[in-house]
Amino acid sequence: MSLSNKLRAEYIELINQQLDNIQIESLEDFEIAQQALQNIIQPVEGYAPPEKYREKMFLIKDNLQSPEDYVEYERNYSEYQQIIRDRIIAKINELQSLNTTQKQSYIENQQAQRSQTATNQQIMAQRRPPQPDDAAHVQTEAEWLTERQRQLNREPEAGDASEDLQRRPSEMLDDMVWASGFRLFDELNALERRQRRYADIYNDIAWALANFRTDALLNAPGGSVNESGLDLISEEEIETIATVMTQQALLFLDETQYEKVALYVLTPIGIEAILNNTIHFFDFQDLNANQIENLGTNALTHQSCIDAITDGRTTIARLAEMSTDDLRHAVESDDYPRPELR
């Protein structure tokens, strides 16, 4: 039995957090980080990461090589390790693909995230009762304290079924403070996770767009239009397009679905189909991980399949219903399942 989607998403988040926290402070750090990560995938005898990355690379290597610490059943070890390996390779590819401007932006984004984390920690350290001058203040400090004291001083009544009313006021106050702080901490963590996920998706898409542009330029030397007639996107347009596509991916795909789309659909031919509105992120929202991988590997890498979707001869939903063998046969014979009539 394979890993559940929930576990896969948790493992992806686990390794993404480690990879995104590799501190990049200069342009030279990109090459150093790439080499250190590559050595985890393909160890080179005698290589040792620089001191500043030693602890982080040890943790990432432990994620990959110690599945028993993260996975309950031995039968799932290899699947877990493949997830970790895929994310490490994706990070290497991301760091390699960035141009100087994108690298500088990456450094600035990391600095902003570290600043946000520091701000969140300060917020946690400064929690206090509401003050009269607070922007969100709805009670005076005296009113707030009086209300809390009234609640704490309430005597339990005979036959009162509430266990909370049988407890000492000091215990109740401790629990109230703890619960309030824990909720804020949880909200801040959730916000940070959302920010990391947005950054991950944006970087993936920007990298895929840059690859598409490079591939298109090679196919149309000296021109401004590629073989399909699509105007070449400029470097300046990549940021805008990546932002829009990131918002769409967040809206329609969960983490597991996006992980597969990033690996198997965001190829140059897939990016071109998205830019031409031939395929969309919402086409994949009802598909499972295996279906997306099967489509990306065996169908969406072929121009004949993209043309069939463009011409209305088939759809992503119909292709997703096919087995691997049937899908390969459809591509080879250019005979695709017709869209369902509604």
CORSULUR-V906217 format. One record per residue. N is the residue number from 0. RES is the residue in three letters. D_LAST is the distance of its C-alpha to the last C-alpha in Angstrom with 1 decimal. Layout:
# CORSULUR-V906217
n=N res=RES d_last=D_LAST
n=N res=RES d_last=D_LAST
This chain:
# CORSULUR-V906217
n=0 res=MET d_last=36.1
n=1 res=SER d_last=35.0
n=2 res=LEU d_last=35.5
n=3 res=SER d_last=33.0
n=4 res=ASN d_last=31.0
n=5 res=LYS d_last=33.4
n=6 res=LEU d_last=36.4
n=7 res=ARG d_last=35.1
n=8 res=ALA d_last=34.5
n=9 res=GLU d_last=38.0
n=10 res=TYR d_last=39.6
n=11 res=ILE d_last=37.9
n=12 res=GLU d_last=39.2
n=13 res=LEU d_last=42.6
n=14 res=ILE d_last=43.1
n=15 res=ASN d_last=41.6
n=16 res=GLN d_last=44.1
n=17 res=GLN d_last=46.9
n=18 res=LEU d_last=45.9
n=19 res=ASP d_last=45.3
n=20 res=ASN d_last=48.7
n=21 res=ILE d_last=50.6
n=22 res=GLN d_last=52.8
n=23 res=ILE d_last=52.7
n=24 res=GLU d_last=55.5
n=25 res=SER d_last=56.2
n=26 res=LEU d_last=54.7
n=27 res=GLU d_last=56.9
n=28 res=ASP d_last=55.2
n=29 res=PHE d_last=51.9
n=30 res=GLU d_last=53.6
n=31 res=ILE d_last=55.5
n=32 res=ALA d_last=52.5
n=33 res=GLN d_last=50.6
n=34 res=GLN d_last=53.6
n=35 res=ALA d_last=53.9
n=36 res=LEU d_last=50.3
n=37 res=GLN d_last=50.4
n=38 res=ASN d_last=53.4
n=39 res=ILE d_last=51.5
n=40 res=ILE d_last=49.0
n=41 res=GLN d_last=51.7
n=42 res=PRO d_last=55.1
n=43 res=VAL d_last=58.1
n=44 res=GLU d_last=61.4
n=45 res=GLY d_last=63.7
n=46 res=TYR d_last=61.1
n=47 res=ALA d_last=61.2
n=48 res=PRO d_last=59.1
n=49 res=PRO d_last=61.0
n=50 res=GLU d_last=62.4
n=51 res=LYS d_last=60.0
n=52 res=TYR d_last=57.0
n=53 res=ARG d_last=58.7
n=54 res=GLU d_last=57.6
n=55 res=LYS d_last=54.0
n=56 res=MET d_last=53.6
n=57 res=PHE d_last=55.2
n=58 res=LEU d_last=52.6
n=59 res=ILE d_last=49.7
n=60 res=LYS d_last=51.4
n=61 res=ASP d_last=51.8
n=62 res=ASN d_last=48.0
n=63 res=LEU d_last=47.4
n=64 res=GLN d_last=50.3
n=65 res=SER d_last=50.6
n=66 res=PRO d_last=47.3
n=67 res=GLU d_last=49.3
n=68 res=ASP d_last=49.9
n=69 res=TYR d_last=46.2
n=70 res=VAL d_last=44.4
n=71 res=GLU d_last=45.0
n=72 res=TYR d_last=44.5
n=73 res=GLU d_last=46.0
n=74 res=ARG d_last=43.1
n=75 res=ASN d_last=41.1
n=76 res=TYR d_last=43.9
n=77 res=SER d_last=42.6
n=78 res=GLU d_last=39.1
n=79 res=TYR d_last=40.7
n=80 res=GLN d_last=43.0
n=81 res=GLN d_last=40.2
n=82 res=ILE d_last=38.5
n=83 res=ILE d_last=41.9
n=84 res=ARG d_last=42.7
n=85 res=ASP d_last=39.4
n=86 res=ARG d_last=40.0
n=87 res=ILE d_last=43.6
n=88 res=ILE d_last=42.6
n=89 res=ALA d_last=40.0
n=90 res=LYS d_last=42.8
n=91 res=ILE d_last=45.2
n=92 res=ASN d_last=42.7
n=93 res=GLU d_last=42.2
n=94 res=LEU d_last=45.9
n=95 res=GLN d_last=46.5
n=96 res=SER d_last=43.9
n=97 res=LEU d_last=45.1
n=98 res=ASN d_last=47.3
n=99 res=THR d_last=50.3
n=100 res=THR d_last=48.6
n=101 res=GLN d_last=45.8
n=102 res=LYS d_last=48.5
n=103 res=GLN d_last=50.4
n=104 res=SER d_last=47.3
n=105 res=TYR d_last=46.7
n=106 res=ILE d_last=50.3
n=107 res=GLU d_last=50.0
n=108 res=ASN d_last=46.8
n=109 res=GLN d_last=48.7
n=110 res=GLN d_last=51.7
n=111 res=ALA d_last=49.5
n=112 res=GLN d_last=47.9
n=113 res=ARG d_last=51.5
n=114 res=SER d_last=52.6
n=115 res=GLN d_last=49.7
n=116 res=THR d_last=50.6
n=117 res=ALA d_last=54.2
n=118 res=THR d_last=53.3
n=119 res=ASN d_last=51.3
n=120 res=GLN d_last=54.3
n=121 res=GLN d_last=56.5
n=122 res=ILE d_last=54.3
n=123 res=MET d_last=54.6
n=124 res=ALA d_last=58.3
n=125 res=GLN d_last=58.9
n=126 res=ARG d_last=57.1
n=127 res=ARG d_last=59.2
n=128 res=PRO d_last=59.1
n=129 res=PRO d_last=57.9
n=130 res=GLN d_last=60.5
n=131 res=PRO d_last=61.3
n=132 res=ASP d_last=60.5
n=133 res=ASP d_last=57.0
n=134 res=ALA d_last=54.2
n=135 res=ALA d_last=52.1
n=136 res=HIS d_last=55.1
n=137 res=VAL d_last=54.7
n=138 res=GLN d_last=57.9
n=139 res=THR d_last=61.4
n=140 res=GLU d_last=62.6
n=141 res=ALA d_last=65.0
n=142 res=GLU d_last=62.2
n=143 res=TRP d_last=60.1
n=144 res=LEU d_last=63.1
n=145 res=THR d_last=64.1
n=146 res=GLU d_last=60.7
n=147 res=ARG d_last=60.6
n=148 res=GLN d_last=64.2
n=149 res=ARG d_last=63.5
n=150 res=GLN d_last=60.7
n=151 res=LEU d_last=62.8
n=152 res=ASN d_last=65.9
n=153 res=ARG d_last=64.1
n=154 res=GLU d_last=65.9
n=155 res=PRO d_last=64.0
n=156 res=GLU d_last=64.3
n=157 res=ALA d_last=65.3
n=158 res=GLY d_last=62.5
n=159 res=ASP d_last=60.1
n=160 res=ALA d_last=57.3
n=161 res=SER d_last=56.4
n=162 res=GLU d_last=57.7
n=163 res=ASP d_last=57.5
n=164 res=LEU d_last=60.2
n=165 res=GLN d_last=62.6
n=166 res=ARG d_last=62.6
n=167 res=ARG d_last=65.1
n=168 res=PRO d_last=64.2
n=169 res=SER d_last=64.8
n=170 res=GLU d_last=62.2
n=171 res=MET d_last=59.6
n=172 res=LEU d_last=60.4
n=173 res=ASP d_last=60.0
n=174 res=ASP d_last=56.6
n=175 res=MET d_last=55.5
n=176 res=VAL d_last=56.6
n=177 res=TRP d_last=55.0
n=178 res=ALA d_last=51.6
n=179 res=SER d_last=51.6
n=180 res=GLY d_last=52.5
n=181 res=PHE d_last=50.0
n=182 res=ARG d_last=47.1
n=183 res=LEU d_last=48.0
n=184 res=PHE d_last=48.5
n=185 res=ASP d_last=45.1
n=186 res=GLU d_last=43.5
n=187 res=LEU d_last=45.4
n=188 res=ASN d_last=44.3
n=189 res=ALA d_last=40.6
n=190 res=LEU d_last=41.1
n=191 res=GLU d_last=42.8
n=192 res=ARG d_last=40.1
n=193 res=ARG d_last=37.5
n=194 res=GLN d_last=39.8
n=195 res=ARG d_last=40.2
n=196 res=ARG d_last=36.5
n=197 res=TYR d_last=36.0
n=198 res=ALA d_last=38.9
n=199 res=ASP d_last=37.7
n=200 res=ILE d_last=34.3
n=201 res=TYR d_last=35.8
n=202 res=ASN d_last=38.4
n=203 res=ASP d_last=35.9
n=204 res=ILE d_last=33.7
n=205 res=ALA d_last=36.9
n=206 res=TRP d_last=38.2
n=207 res=ALA d_last=35.0
n=208 res=LEU d_last=35.1
n=209 res=ALA d_last=38.8
n=210 res=ASN d_last=38.2
n=211 res=PHE d_last=35.5
n=212 res=ARG d_last=38.0
n=213 res=THR d_last=40.7
n=214 res=ASP d_last=38.7
n=215 res=ALA d_last=37.6
n=216 res=LEU d_last=41.2
n=217 res=LEU d_last=42.4
n=218 res=ASN d_last=39.9
n=219 res=ALA d_last=40.9
n=220 res=PRO d_last=44.7
n=221 res=GLY d_last=46.2
n=222 res=GLY d_last=42.9
n=223 res=SER d_last=40.5
n=224 res=VAL d_last=37.2
n=225 res=ASN d_last=35.9
n=226 res=GLU d_last=34.6
n=227 res=SER d_last=31.0
n=228 res=GLY d_last=32.5
n=229 res=LEU d_last=31.8
n=230 res=ASP d_last=34.8
n=231 res=LEU d_last=36.7
n=232 res=ILE d_last=36.7
n=233 res=SER d_last=40.2
n=234 res=GLU d_last=41.8
n=235 res=GLU d_last=41.8
n=236 res=GLU d_last=38.1
n=237 res=ILE d_last=37.4
n=238 res=GLU d_last=38.4
n=239 res=THR d_last=36.1
n=240 res=ILE d_last=33.0
n=241 res=ALA d_last=33.8
n=242 res=THR d_last=34.0
n=243 res=VAL d_last=30.6
n=244 res=MET d_last=29.0
n=245 res=THR d_last=31.0
n=246 res=GLN d_last=29.7
n=247 res=GLN d_last=26.0
n=248 res=ALA d_last=26.8
n=249 res=LEU d_last=28.6
n=250 res=LEU d_last=25.7
n=251 res=PHE d_last=22.9
n=252 res=LEU d_last=24.9
n=253 res=ASP d_last=27.4
n=254 res=GLU d_last=30.6
n=255 res=THR d_last=29.7
n=256 res=GLN d_last=26.4
n=257 res=TYR d_last=28.3
n=258 res=GLU d_last=31.2
n=259 res=LYS d_last=29.0
n=260 res=VAL d_last=27.3
n=261 res=ALA d_last=30.9
n=262 res=LEU d_last=32.3
n=263 res=TYR d_last=29.6
n=264 res=VAL d_last=27.4
n=265 res=LEU d_last=30.0
n=266 res=THR d_last=31.6
n=267 res=PRO d_last=32.5
n=268 res=ILE d_last=29.6
n=269 res=GLY d_last=27.2
n=270 res=ILE d_last=29.0
n=271 res=GLU d_last=28.6
n=272 res=ALA d_last=24.8
n=273 res=ILE d_last=24.7
n=274 res=LEU d_last=27.1
n=275 res=ASN d_last=25.0
n=276 res=ASN d_last=21.8
n=277 res=THR d_last=20.2
n=278 res=ILE d_last=19.9
n=279 res=HIS d_last=20.4
n=280 res=PHE d_last=21.9
n=281 res=PHE d_last=18.9
n=282 res=ASP d_last=17.1
n=283 res=PHE d_last=19.6
n=284 res=GLN d_last=19.7
n=285 res=ASP d_last=17.9
n=286 res=LEU d_last=19.8
n=287 res=ASN d_last=23.2
n=288 res=ALA d_last=26.3
n=289 res=ASN d_last=26.3
n=290 res=GLN d_last=22.8
n=291 res=ILE d_last=23.9
n=292 res=GLU d_last=27.2
n=293 res=ASN d_last=25.7
n=294 res=LEU d_last=23.4
n=295 res=GLY d_last=26.3
n=296 res=THR d_last=28.8
n=297 res=ASN d_last=27.2
n=298 res=ALA d_last=24.5
n=299 res=LEU d_last=24.8
n=300 res=THR d_last=28.4
n=301 res=HIS d_last=27.6
n=302 res=GLN d_last=27.1
n=303 res=SER d_last=25.1
n=304 res=CYS d_last=22.4
n=305 res=ILE d_last=22.5
n=306 res=ASP d_last=22.4
n=307 res=ALA d_last=19.3
n=308 res=ILE d_last=17.4
n=309 res=THR d_last=19.1
n=310 res=ASP d_last=18.1
n=311 res=GLY d_last=14.3
n=312 res=ARG d_last=15.0
n=313 res=THR d_last=14.0
n=314 res=THR d_last=13.6
n=315 res=ILE d_last=15.9
n=316 res=ALA d_last=13.6
n=317 res=ARG d_last=13.3
n=318 res=LEU d_last=17.0
n=319 res=ALA d_last=18.0
n=320 res=GLU d_last=17.0
n=321 res=MET d_last=19.7
n=322 res=SER d_last=23.3
n=323 res=THR d_last=26.1
n=324 res=ASP d_last=27.2
n=325 res=ASP d_last=23.8
n=326 res=LEU d_last=23.2
n=327 res=ARG d_last=26.7
n=328 res=HIS d_last=26.2
n=329 res=ALA d_last=23.0
n=330 res=VAL d_last=25.1
n=331 res=GLU d_last=28.1
n=332 res=SER d_last=26.4
n=333 res=ASP d_last=24.0
n=334 res=ASP d_last=21.2
n=335 res=TYR d_last=18.2
n=336 res=PRO d_last=15.1
n=337 res=ARG d_last=12.2
n=338 res=PRO d_last=9.2
n=339 res=GLU d_last=6.3
n=340 res=LEU d_last=3.8
n=341 res=ARG d_last=0.0
